[in-house]
Amino acid sequence: METSEKYRFTLQWGSETPEKVQAGEFLKNLANRKSEFIVMAVCEYIKAHPDIAAPGQKIKIIVKSGLMRDQIEAMVKTLVKEQLADAVMTPKINDNPGNTDAVSQDEIDEMINNLDMFN
């Protein structure tokens, strides 16, 4: 909104992601200097993405997950590894009831490495 050569905006967001909390805390700490920082940040963004400021350009905002793909993959691998580590102590089930070989660490590592095929 433009009034008497000043722009006035109100911003508000929740604290449901670490990024929102970080941004909120940062802006809160700026106190009365928030406006200058917002102007600087928007201008830097427009310099880096000049097509966004083209006349008639629709602005599309895509909110990305707080977790990146590699972080999710690492979490999945850790969980699988933990679950399989428990299996090391569990006998294999097969046709030979006398066989009590546990799952080896090499077999666990091979399974973890094979998770890459799901990329």
VENLINUR-V448848 format. One line per field, one symbol per residue. phi: phi as a letter, one per 30 degrees, with the letter a starting at -180 (. if undefined). burial: b if it has 9 or more other ideal C-beta (glycine too) atoms within 8 Angstrom, else e. A space follows every 10 residues. Layout:
phi=???
burial=???
This chain:
phi=.cbhibcbbb caadbdbddd dddddddddd hdceeddded ddddddddbd ddcdeiddcc ccccddcded ddeddddddd dddddddedc ddcadcdddc dddddddddd ddddddddd
burial=eeeeeeeeee eeeeeeeeeb bebbeebeeb eeebeebeee eeeebbeeee ebeeeeeeee eeeeeeeeee ebbebbbeeb beebeebbee ebeeeeeeee ebbeeeebee bbeebeeee
